[in-house]
Amino acid sequence: MFKIMLALHLLTAIFAIGPLVGAVTTASRGLRSGDATATATSARTLTIYSYASVIVVIFGFGLMSAKAPWDKSKTVADFGDTWIWLSLLLWLVAMALVLAVVVPALKKAGVAIGGSQPVNALVGRVAGAGGVVGLLFAAIVFLMVYQPGS
């Protein structure tokens, strides 16, 4: 069961988190070019992949509760492990940034671009939040690999 859960967790991370990070770190391109369609597409893409990232967390919990192949009397991890709860906290912060900052800013920018209004003030917000989200996911990967405290 461990290998199946590990494979599912990794596959969903690659196919959900990977595109999410790519989309959020490049979302400001549509704003800079004044492309309303690209801006709307970025907002929609980010929303879909943000919700899809929940599957990564679900498989992560499944992996965490699987029997450890190195010691069948123990599970792989415990929610009390620093790297587990800290990774979950960082994921929540990243999702809050995407869904509460970036997506609303992109939607607002799409309307503004459609009305031929400037969106310069939103470019920094989207680019800055996107960069922070990228760094948060890099930190999560580091925590998953290094597993401090265990």
Secondary structure, DSSP 4 states (H G I P E B T S, - for coil): -HHHHHHHHHHHIIIIIHHHHHHHHHTHHHHHHT-HHHHHHHHHHHHHHHHHHHHHHHHHHHHHHSEETTEEEEES--TTSHHHHHHHHHHHHHHHHIIIIIHHHHHHHHHHHHTT---HHHHHHHHHHHHHHHHHHHHHHHHHHH-TT-
